[in-house]
């Protein structure tokens, strides 16, 4: 099994403690999403295998990772590579990606619409670089929506965004769809779900929103806002601010993502 191409994850456990069941279900879900031929998962009891002797007697989660590269893939096709930056080891996924922030809000998550919305996002041609479920703090949301602090609905909006788990997505698009920020805002539709149902009935807010501020999804207003929001909610991710050659008619100062922390 360890010679299988792709990534193999081994959960090393003790017979008196048992495997890490939450992680087992997590990896099973990931395997379905990534592909059965790319991600493999196995359980190994330390007391039964001599090669795992050094892991015996420890009541702590232990995972071993074995990666076998497919020689048919070019270096450009690799998703994960290991390098060094300032003397520290790093895992880096994707060199530079033009991206924006999308949030599936607590109302849509509570109604069980997360998977449907994610499916529609992917069907619309977006690639999801990161999908993290998180309950936001009040401090985060006050800073996140600071540009709306003077509005009457500000407190209600902050309370709603902290009321339960959201899904935070980092989106990019395939070649030919460079303006991911505008594309995502188009898919979302007008901010008010009632307006969205009149003007863009196929939009996400028309289908999954109810009333303000329960409009199902959030998207960055522009490229500058996307950069700010991503830096605020994903402080461990690094963004490249250097100018790079851009397609004709496209700004070269778009948010370009470098993921350097996979924790």
N, C-alpha and C positions, 0 to 999 in steps of 0.2 A: 504493500500500500504506500509506503514511504517513497517508492520510486515513481509513483503516479505524477504525471505532469500537472502543474498548477500548485496550489497551496494546500498542504495537509496540516490540520490542527489536531493535536493530541491532548486530551484532558487527562492529566495524571491524577489519580485519586487514591485514597486509602479505603480498604475494605470496611473499616469501622466508621468511616466518615461518609463515603459515597461520592459519586461524581457531582459536579456543580450543575444541578438541573436547570436553573435559569439560563445558564450559558449554553447548555445543550439545545434548548429551544431557540435561542438567539441564533446560533450557528446553523441550525436547520432552516430557519427563515432566510438567513443570508445566502445559504447554499441554493435555495430556490430562486432567489433574486439574481445571484451572480451566474449561476449555471452549474449543473451537476458535474460537469467535466472539469471545472476550474477550482472548485473548493471541496475538500474532503475533510471529514471529521471522524475522530475515533476516540474511544475510551480505553484507558490502560490502568489496571490496578497495580500499584507500585510493588505490593508484596508478592505478586505472582511473576514478576519479570526482573531478573537479576540486573539487567542494564539500567533499571530504574531504582536501584538500591539507595542511591544518594537522596532520593525524594521521600524515603520512608519516614514515618513518625512525625510528619509535619501536617498540621491541620490548616492548610492554606491553599487557595487555588493555584494550580500549577499548569501552565499550558506550554507545549512545545510546538514550534512552527518549523515546517520543512517545506521549502519552495524548490520546485524543479522547473526550470525555464524550458519552454518549448523552443527548440532550435529553429523552428520555422518562422518564429516571430522576429521581427527586426527590433533593434534597440528602441526605435521610436514607438513601438507597440507596447513596451513595458509600462505597467501601471505603477509598480513599486520598485524603487531603487534605493541603495544605501550609499550615503556619502558623508562627508564631514564638513562642518561649518564652524569656524572659530574653535576647532579642536573638539567639538562635541558631535557624537553620532546622531544622525537624523534619518527619519523615514520621509521620503518625499513622494507625493502622489501628484502627477501632472506638473509639467514644467511651468507653463503660464497659460491661464485660461481667462477669457473675458467672461465675467459672471455678474449675477445680481442676486439679491436676497428675496426669498419668498417665504411667507409664514402662513401655515394653515392654522387658523385661530382656534381658541378654545371652544367656541360654539360649534364649529364644524367637527372638531375632534370628539366632543361630547355626543354629537349626533351620529357618530360612527361613519363619517363620510371621508375619513383620511385616505383610505385605499382607493376610493373612487376618484378623488381629486388627483392623487398621485398618478393614477392611470391616465387621466385626461391630460395631465401635464406632459407625460411621456409621449402620448399619442400626438400632441401638438408639436413635437419635434425638439423638446427640451431634454437635456441630459442633467440628471441630478447628481452633482458631485458629492454632496453631503446631505443627509437626512437625520436630524437629531430631534428627539422628543424631549421637551424641557418645559418646566413651569417657570415663567419669568418672574423676577422679583419686582417690587414696586420701584425700587431705585433704578433698575435697568429701564423700565418703561417710562419713567418720568424723564430720563435722559434721552431715551429713544424718541419720544414725542415732544421734545422740548420746543419745537417750532410751533406746536399747537397749544402751548401752555395758557395762552390768553383766551382760548375758546371755551364756551359754556360747557361743552361736552367732554372737556379734557379729563376731569376726574372719573367720569363714567367709563371713558375709553381705557384709562390706566387700570381701573378696577377690573374691567372685563379681561384685559390681556393677562392679568395675574390670577384669574379665577380658576384656572386649570391648565393642564398641559397643552402646549402648542407643538407643531412640527416645524422646525426651522430647516429650510432647504437652501442650498446654494445651487443656482441654476446656471447652465451655460447652453449654448446651442451649437449644432453641427455647422460645418463649413457652408457658407452661403446665407447664414442668418446671424450676422455679426452684432446687430443691435438688440441684444438679449433683454435689456431693460424695457425698451419700448414694446417689444414682442410680448413680454410677460404682462405688462399693463393692459395690452389689448385683450389678451386672453382673460384677464380678471374681469374687465368691464367697468362701468361707472361705479363710484364708491358706494352710492346708495342702492341697495338691492332693488328697491321699487323702481328707480330710474333704469337700472340695468335690465329689469324684466320688460320695460317698455321699449328701450332703445337697442339692447343687445341680449335678447332672450337666450342665446346660446352661451353666454359668458358664464364664468364660474360663480360670480356673485349673484347673477340672476337665478342660477340653478340651486345654489347652496346657501345663499344669504337669506336673512329674514327681514331685519330692519337694522338701522344704525344703532350701535356700532357692530352689530352681529352680522357682518358681511362676509364671513367665511375665510377670506384670504387677504393678505397684505403683500404689497410690492413696492420696491423703492421708486421714488418719484423720478429720479434721473440718475445719471452715472455718478455724479458727485455724492448724491444721497446713498447710493448703493455702496460706495466705498466707505462712507461713514458708518452705515448700519452694520455692514459686515465686520468692520474693525471693532465695533462696540459689542456685538453678540458673539463673535468668534475671535477673542483677543489672542488666542494661541496660533492663529493662522497669519502668515506673512503675505503682504501684498507688494508687488513690484511696482514702483512708481516711476521707473525709468521709461523714457520714450522708446518705443519699438516701432519698427516699420509697420504701417497699417494699410489696409486696402484703400483704394482711392475713394475719397469722400468720407472716410471714417477717421474720427479723432484718434490720436495715438496715446491719449491719456485715459483710456478706459480702465476700470478696475480689473487687474489681472492677478489671479490667485496663485499663490504657492502654498500648498499644504505641507507644513513641516512638523506637525504634531498630530499623531493619530490616536492619542489617548481619549 
